[in-house]
Structures are given as C-alpha cells and as structure tokens.
C-alpha cells in the first residue's frame, strides 16, 4: 500500500511473497501507472487480480484498453466480453 497513488508500479516482491505463502487469491494494490505494471503484477507478482483505481477514475485508460493489451500479451484473463457484460 506504500505505493498507493504513486503510479510507480506495484511492490512485486511483496505481492509474490504473499501470493506464494497463502492459499487464497491475492489482489495487487497500490501503484498501478501503466498496463505494463498491471501485467507485471499478474505475472511476476503472481497476483490473481490487480487494483488500478487512478488509471480508470482519471480516464487515463479504459477497461477495454487494459484487457485488450493484456490479452494480446498472453496474460490469462476473462475475455473482454465477459467483463463488459457483467
């Protein structure tokens, strides 16, 4: 959470440490500033999900842009249609 609002990226080492230590899904939080940061949290950080409030609230990116790019990179996500429908 120290990175919250910084848009400098998630603490990947901490996220990965927690994700590998617990049996529940971990949500990366604090620091998303780009699609690359989100992809890193889901990949290297081994998070099951990622919070990215500022990017969406400030209109920097849309859910469609994020999901399209991450899916193109091969990140395992729900298809865009599923996210938009529900």
N, CA, C and O atoms as a GROMACS GRO file, in nm:
protein
  344
    1UNK      N    1   0.081  -0.120   0.000
    1UNK     CA    2   0.000   0.000   0.000
    1UNK      C    3   0.085   0.126   0.000
    1UNK      O    4   0.034   0.235  -0.025
    2UNK      N    5   0.214   0.113   0.027
    2UNK     CA    6   0.301   0.232   0.027
    2UNK      C    7   0.305   0.298  -0.110
    2UNK      O    8   0.332   0.418  -0.121
    3UNK      N    9   0.278   0.222  -0.212
    3UNK     CA   10   0.281   0.277  -0.348
    3UNK      C   11   0.148   0.334  -0.393
    3UNK      O   12   0.137   0.382  -0.506
    4UNK      N   13   0.047   0.331  -0.306
    4UNK     CA   14  -0.086   0.376  -0.344
    4UNK      C   15  -0.083   0.520  -0.394
    4UNK      O   16  -0.036   0.610  -0.324
    5UNK      N   17  -0.135   0.541  -0.514
    5UNK     CA   18  -0.142   0.674  -0.572
    5UNK      C   19  -0.015   0.722  -0.640
    5UNK      O   20  -0.014   0.828  -0.702
    6UNK      N   21   0.093   0.646  -0.631
    6UNK     CA   22   0.221   0.689  -0.690
    6UNK      C   23   0.228   0.663  -0.839
    6UNK      O   24   0.301   0.733  -0.910
    7UNK      N   25   0.156   0.566  -0.887
    7UNK     CA   26   0.160   0.520  -1.026
    7UNK      C   27   0.301   0.479  -1.067
    7UNK      O   28   0.338   0.489  -1.184
    8UNK      N   29   0.380   0.432  -0.970
    8UNK     CA   30   0.517   0.389  -0.994
    8UNK      C   31   0.531   0.237  -1.004
    8UNK      O   32   0.642   0.186  -1.016
    9UNK      N   33   0.420   0.166  -0.999
    9UNK     CA   34   0.424   0.020  -1.006
    9UNK      C   35   0.399  -0.043  -0.870
    9UNK      O   36   0.419   0.019  -0.766
   10UNK      N   37   0.356  -0.167  -0.874
   10UNK     CA   38   0.326  -0.243  -0.754
   10UNK      C   39   0.456  -0.292  -0.690
   10UNK      O   40   0.560  -0.298  -0.755
   11UNK      N   41   0.449  -0.327  -0.562
   11UNK     CA   42   0.561  -0.392  -0.494
   11UNK      C   43   0.554  -0.540  -0.531
   11UNK      O   44   0.490  -0.619  -0.462
   12UNK      N   45   0.619  -0.575  -0.639
   12UNK     CA   46   0.608  -0.711  -0.692
   12UNK      C   47   0.666  -0.816  -0.600
   12UNK      O   48   0.611  -0.926  -0.589
   13UNK      N   49   0.777  -0.785  -0.533
   13UNK     CA   50   0.838  -0.882  -0.442
   13UNK      C   51   0.743  -0.915  -0.327
   13UNK      O   52   0.727  -1.031  -0.290
   14UNK      N   53   0.681  -0.813  -0.271
   14UNK     CA   54   0.588  -0.835  -0.160
   14UNK      C   55   0.463  -0.909  -0.209
   14UNK      O   56   0.416  -1.002  -0.143
   15UNK      N   57   0.411  -0.868  -0.323
   15UNK     CA   58   0.292  -0.934  -0.378
   15UNK      C   59   0.320  -1.081  -0.403
   15UNK      O   60   0.239  -1.167  -0.368
   16UNK      N   61   0.433  -1.111  -0.465
   16UNK     CA   62   0.470  -1.250  -0.494
   16UNK      C   63   0.490  -1.329  -0.364
   16UNK      O   64   0.447  -1.444  -0.355
   17UNK      N   65   0.554  -1.269  -0.264
   17UNK     CA   66   0.577  -1.337  -0.136
   17UNK      C   67   0.445  -1.375  -0.070
   17UNK      O   68   0.431  -1.486  -0.019
   18UNK      N   69   0.350  -1.285  -0.072
   18UNK     CA   70   0.219  -1.314  -0.013
   18UNK      C   71   0.146  -1.419  -0.096
   18UNK      O   72   0.091  -1.514  -0.042
   19UNK      N   73   0.147  -1.401  -0.228
   19UNK     CA   74   0.074  -1.494  -0.317
   19UNK      C   75   0.125  -1.637  -0.304
   19UNK      O   76   0.047  -1.732  -0.315
   20UNK      N   77   0.253  -1.653  -0.282
   20UNK     CA   78   0.308  -1.788  -0.270
   20UNK      C   79   0.296  -1.845  -0.129
   20UNK      O   80   0.316  -1.964  -0.108
   21UNK      N   81   0.262  -1.760  -0.032
   21UNK     CA   82   0.254  -1.804   0.106
   21UNK      C   83   0.112  -1.838   0.151
   21UNK      O   84   0.094  -1.902   0.254
   22UNK      N   85   0.012  -1.796   0.076
   22UNK     CA   86  -0.126  -1.818   0.119
   22UNK      C   87  -0.203  -1.898   0.014
   22UNK      O   88  -0.163  -1.908  -0.102
   23UNK      N   89  -0.313  -1.956   0.058
   23UNK     CA   90  -0.394  -2.040  -0.031
   23UNK      C   91  -0.516  -1.967  -0.086
   23UNK      O   92  -0.605  -2.030  -0.144
   24UNK      N   93  -0.521  -1.836  -0.069
   24UNK     CA   94  -0.633  -1.757  -0.120
   24UNK      C   95  -0.582  -1.664  -0.229
   24UNK      O   96  -0.463  -1.632  -0.232
   25UNK      N   97  -0.669  -1.620  -0.320
   25UNK     CA   98  -0.624  -1.526  -0.423
   25UNK      C   99  -0.575  -1.395  -0.363
   25UNK      O  100  -0.634  -1.344  -0.267
   26UNK      N  101  -0.469  -1.342  -0.418
   26UNK     CA  102  -0.411  -1.215  -0.372
   26UNK      C  103  -0.437  -1.108  -0.477
   26UNK      O  104  -0.423  -1.131  -0.597
   27UNK      N  105  -0.475  -0.990  -0.431
   27UNK     CA  106  -0.501  -0.877  -0.519
   27UNK      C  107  -0.388  -0.775  -0.501
   27UNK      O  108  -0.366  -0.724  -0.392
   28UNK      N  109  -0.316  -0.748  -0.610
   28UNK     CA  110  -0.210  -0.647  -0.605
   28UNK      C  111  -0.275  -0.510  -0.586
   28UNK      O  112  -0.378  -0.480  -0.647
   29UNK      N  113  -0.216  -0.429  -0.501
   29UNK     CA  114  -0.276  -0.299  -0.471
   29UNK      C  115  -0.167  -0.195  -0.451
   29UNK      O  116  -0.063  -0.223  -0.391
   30UNK      N  117  -0.192  -0.076  -0.502
   30UNK     CA  118  -0.104   0.036  -0.475
   30UNK      C  119   0.005   0.055  -0.577
   30UNK      O  120   0.108  -0.012  -0.570
   31UNK      N  121  -0.016   0.146  -0.673
   31UNK     CA  122   0.093   0.183  -0.760
   31UNK      C  123   0.074   0.168  -0.909
   31UNK      O  124   0.165   0.200  -0.985
   32UNK      N  125  -0.040   0.119  -0.954
   32UNK     CA  126  -0.058   0.100  -1.098
   32UNK      C  127  -0.048   0.233  -1.173
   32UNK      O  128  -0.119   0.328  -1.144
   33UNK      N  129   0.043   0.236  -1.270
   33UNK     CA  130   0.059   0.355  -1.351
   33UNK      C  131   0.055   0.326  -1.500
   33UNK      O  132   0.054   0.418  -1.582
   34UNK      N  133   0.052   0.198  -1.534
   34UNK     CA  134   0.052   0.160  -1.675
   34UNK      C  135   0.001   0.016  -1.690
   34UNK      O  136  -0.011  -0.058  -1.593
   35UNK      N  137  -0.028  -0.019  -1.813
   35UNK     CA  138  -0.069  -0.156  -1.842
   35UNK      C  139   0.046  -0.252  -1.810
   35UNK      O  140   0.023  -0.364  -1.766
   36UNK      N  141   0.168  -0.208  -1.832
   36UNK     CA  142   0.284  -0.293  -1.800
   36UNK      C  143   0.288  -0.326  -1.652
   36UNK      O  144   0.321  -0.438  -1.614
   37UNK      N  145   0.256  -0.230  -1.567
   37UNK     CA  146   0.253  -0.255  -1.422
   37UNK      C  147   0.149  -0.362  -1.388
   37UNK      O  148   0.174  -0.450  -1.306
   38UNK      N  149   0.033  -0.352  -1.451
   38UNK     CA  150  -0.074  -0.449  -1.424
   38UNK      C  151  -0.030  -0.588  -1.469
   38UNK      O  152  -0.047  -0.686  -1.396
   39UNK      N  153   0.026  -0.597  -1.589
   39UNK     CA  154   0.076  -0.724  -1.639
   39UNK      C  155   0.182  -0.784  -1.549
   39UNK      O  156   0.184  -0.905  -1.527
   40UNK      N  157   0.271  -0.701  -1.497
   40UNK     CA  158   0.376  -0.748  -1.407
   40UNK      C  159   0.318  -0.802  -1.277
   40UNK      O  160   0.366  -0.902  -1.223
   41UNK      N  161   0.216  -0.736  -1.226
   41UNK     CA  162   0.153  -0.782  -1.101
   41UNK      C  163   0.089  -0.918  -1.120
   41UNK      O  164   0.097  -1.004  -1.032
   42UNK      N  165   0.024  -0.937  -1.235
   42UNK     CA  166  -0.043  -1.064  -1.263
   42UNK      C  167   0.055  -1.174  -1.301
   42UNK      O  168   0.028  -1.292  -1.279
   43UNK      N  169   0.167  -1.137  -1.358
   43UNK     CA  170   0.269  -1.234  -1.398
   43UNK      C  171   0.373  -1.253  -1.290
   43UNK      O  172   0.363  -1.344  -1.208
   44UNK      N  173   0.472  -1.168  -1.290
   44UNK     CA  174   0.583  -1.176  -1.195
   44UNK      C  175   0.535  -1.172  -1.050
   44UNK      O  176   0.588  -1.244  -0.965
   45UNK      N  177   0.436  -1.088  -1.021
   45UNK     CA  178   0.386  -1.076  -0.884
   45UNK      C  179   0.293  -1.188  -0.842
   45UNK      O  180   0.262  -1.202  -0.724
   46UNK      N  181   0.250  -1.269  -0.938
   46UNK     CA  182   0.162  -1.384  -0.915
   46UNK      C  183   0.030  -1.347  -0.848
   46UNK      O  184  -0.030  -1.431  -0.781
   47UNK      N  185  -0.016  -1.224  -0.867
   47UNK     CA  186  -0.145  -1.182  -0.813
   47UNK      C  187  -0.258  -1.240  -0.897
   47UNK      O  188  -0.242  -1.263  -1.016
   48UNK      N  189  -0.371  -1.263  -0.833
   48UNK     CA  190  -0.488  -1.313  -0.904
   48UNK      C  191  -0.567  -1.200  -0.967
   48UNK      O  192  -0.645  -1.222  -1.060
   49UNK      N  193  -0.546  -1.078  -0.916
   49UNK     CA  194  -0.616  -0.960  -0.966
   49UNK      C  195  -0.534  -0.838  -0.928
   49UNK      O  196  -0.438  -0.847  -0.850
   50UNK      N  197  -0.571  -0.724  -0.983
   50UNK     CA  198  -0.499  -0.600  -0.953
   50UNK      C  199  -0.595  -0.483  -0.942
   50UNK      O  200  -0.687  -0.468  -1.023
   51UNK      N  201  -0.573  -0.400  -0.842
   51UNK     CA  202  -0.647  -0.275  -0.828
   51UNK      C  203  -0.578  -0.169  -0.913
   51UNK      O  204  -0.455  -0.166  -0.920
   52UNK      N  205  -0.656  -0.083  -0.978
   52UNK     CA  206  -0.598   0.020  -1.062
   52UNK      C  207  -0.687   0.142  -1.069
   52UNK      O  208  -0.714   0.194  -1.177
   53UNK      N  209  -0.732   0.186  -0.956
   53UNK     CA  210  -0.833   0.291  -0.948
   53UNK      C  211  -0.796   0.419  -1.022
   53UNK      O  212  -0.875   0.466  -1.104
   54UNK      N  213  -0.680   0.475  -0.997
   54UNK     CA  214  -0.644   0.604  -1.057
   54UNK      C  215  -0.646   0.600  -1.209
   54UNK      O  216  -0.693   0.694  -1.273
   55UNK      N  217  -0.597   0.493  -1.267
   55UNK     CA  218  -0.593   0.483  -1.412
   55UNK      C  219  -0.733   0.489  -1.472
   55UNK      O  220  -0.753   0.546  -1.580
   56UNK      N  221  -0.830   0.432  -1.403
   56UNK     CA  222  -0.968   0.432  -1.453
   56UNK      C  223  -1.041   0.561  -1.414
   56UNK      O  224  -1.106   0.623  -1.498
   57UNK      N  225  -1.031   0.600  -1.289
   57UNK     CA  226  -1.103   0.719  -1.241
   57UNK      C  227  -1.056   0.846  -1.310
   57UNK      O  228  -1.136   0.936  -1.336
   58UNK      N  229  -0.928   0.854  -1.339
   58UNK     CA  230  -0.873   0.973  -1.405
   58UNK      C  231  -0.888   0.968  -1.557
   58UNK      O  232  -0.850   1.063  -1.626
   59UNK      N  233  -0.942   0.858  -1.609
   59UNK     CA  234  -0.964   0.845  -1.753
   59UNK      C  235  -0.838   0.822  -1.834
   59UNK      O  236  -0.838   0.845  -1.955
   60UNK      N  237  -0.731   0.778  -1.769
   60UNK     CA  238  -0.605   0.750  -1.838
   60UNK      C  239  -0.622   0.630  -1.931
   60UNK      O  240  -0.574   0.631  -2.045
   61UNK      N  241  -0.689   0.527  -1.882
   61UNK     CA  242  -0.713   0.404  -1.959
   61UNK      C  243  -0.856   0.359  -1.937
   61UNK      O  244  -0.921   0.399  -1.840
   62UNK      N  245  -0.904   0.274  -2.027
   62UNK     CA  246  -1.035   0.212  -2.010
   62UNK      C  247  -1.014   0.063  -1.982
   62UNK      O  248  -0.908   0.008  -2.008
   63UNK      N  249  -1.117   0.000  -1.928
   63UNK     CA  250  -1.111  -0.144  -1.906
   63UNK      C  251  -1.084  -0.215  -2.038
   63UNK      O  252  -1.006  -0.310  -2.044
   64UNK      N  253  -1.148  -0.169  -2.143
   64UNK     CA  254  -1.130  -0.230  -2.275
   64UNK      C  255  -0.984  -0.220  -2.321
   64UNK      O  256  -0.929  -0.319  -2.369
   65UNK      N  257  -0.921  -0.105  -2.306
   65UNK     CA  258  -0.780  -0.089  -2.345
   65UNK      C  259  -0.690  -0.183  -2.266
   65UNK      O  260  -0.602  -0.249  -2.321
   66UNK      N  261  -0.713  -0.188  -2.137
   66UNK     CA  262  -0.630  -0.271  -2.049
   66UNK      C  263  -0.643  -0.418  -2.085
   66UNK      O  264  -0.544  -0.487  -2.104
   67UNK      N  265  -0.767  -0.465  -2.093
   67UNK     CA  266  -0.788  -0.607  -2.120
   67UNK      C  267  -0.739  -0.645  -2.260
   67UNK      O  268  -0.681  -0.752  -2.278
   68UNK      N  269  -0.763  -0.560  -2.358
   68UNK     CA  270  -0.718  -0.588  -2.494
   68UNK      C  271  -0.567  -0.605  -2.499
   68UNK      O  272  -0.516  -0.700  -2.559
   69UNK      N  273  -0.495  -0.514  -2.436
   69UNK     CA  274  -0.348  -0.520  -2.436
   69UNK      C  275  -0.298  -0.642  -2.358
   69UNK      O  276  -0.210  -0.714  -2.406
   70UNK      N  277  -0.352  -0.665  -2.240
   70UNK     CA  278  -0.306  -0.779  -2.160
   70UNK      C  279  -0.337  -0.912  -2.229
   70UNK      O  280  -0.254  -1.003  -2.228
   71UNK      N  281  -0.454  -0.924  -2.289
   71UNK     CA  282  -0.486  -1.046  -2.363
   71UNK      C  283  -0.391  -1.065  -2.481
   71UNK      O  284  -0.349  -1.177  -2.510
   72UNK      N  285  -0.356  -0.956  -2.550
   72UNK     CA  286  -0.262  -0.963  -2.662
   72UNK      C  287  -0.124  -1.007  -2.616
   72UNK      O  288  -0.049  -1.069  -2.692
   73UNK      N  289  -0.090  -0.976  -2.492
   73UNK     CA  290   0.039  -1.016  -2.434
   73UNK      C  291   0.035  -1.159  -2.382
   73UNK      O  292   0.138  -1.212  -2.338
   74UNK      N  293  -0.083  -1.222  -2.386
   74UNK     CA  294  -0.095  -1.360  -2.340
   74UNK      C  295  -0.125  -1.374  -2.192
   74UNK      O  296  -0.115  -1.484  -2.138
   75UNK      N  297  -0.162  -1.264  -2.126
   75UNK     CA  298  -0.198  -1.272  -1.985
   75UNK      C  299  -0.332  -1.343  -1.974
   75UNK      O  300  -0.425  -1.313  -2.049
   76UNK      N  301  -0.342  -1.437  -1.882
   76UNK     CA  302  -0.463  -1.516  -1.863
   76UNK      C  303  -0.570  -1.432  -1.793
   76UNK      O  304  -0.561  -1.409  -1.672
   77UNK      N  305  -0.669  -1.386  -1.868
   77UNK     CA  306  -0.777  -1.303  -1.816
   77UNK      C  307  -0.911  -1.354  -1.866
   77UNK      O  308  -0.919  -1.430  -1.962
   78UNK      N  309  -1.018  -1.310  -1.798
   78UNK     CA  310  -1.150  -1.335  -1.855
   78UNK      C  311  -1.159  -1.257  -1.984
   78UNK      O  312  -1.104  -1.147  -1.993
   79UNK      N  313  -1.226  -1.310  -2.085
   79UNK     CA  314  -1.240  -1.236  -2.212
   79UNK      C  315  -1.307  -1.102  -2.190
   79UNK      O  316  -1.383  -1.084  -2.095
   80UNK      N  317  -1.279  -1.009  -2.276
   80UNK     CA  318  -1.332  -0.873  -2.267
   80UNK      C  319  -1.485  -0.874  -2.261
   80UNK      O  320  -1.545  -0.798  -2.185
   81UNK      N  321  -1.547  -0.958  -2.340
   81UNK     CA  322  -1.694  -0.964  -2.344
   81UNK      C  323  -1.750  -0.997  -2.208
   81UNK      O  324  -1.853  -0.942  -2.169
   82UNK      N  325  -1.686  -1.087  -2.134
   82UNK     CA  326  -1.735  -1.124  -2.001
   82UNK      C  327  -1.726  -1.006  -1.904
   82UNK      O  328  -1.814  -0.988  -1.821
   83UNK      N  329  -1.623  -0.928  -1.915
   83UNK     CA  330  -1.606  -0.813  -1.826
   83UNK      C  331  -1.708  -0.706  -1.856
   83UNK      O  332  -1.759  -0.641  -1.765
   84UNK      N  333  -1.738  -0.685  -1.982
   84UNK     CA  334  -1.830  -0.578  -2.022
   84UNK      C  335  -1.976  -0.617  -1.998
   84UNK      O  336  -2.061  -0.529  -1.982
   85UNK      N  337  -2.005  -0.745  -1.996
   85UNK     CA  338  -2.143  -0.791  -1.980
   85UNK      C  339  -2.190  -0.786  -1.835
   85UNK      O  340  -2.309  -0.772  -1.808
   86UNK      N  341  -2.097  -0.797  -1.743
   86UNK     CA  342  -2.144  -0.814  -1.607
   86UNK      C  343  -2.099  -0.717  -1.511
   86UNK      O  344  -2.135  -0.725  -1.393
   0.00000   0.00000   0.00000
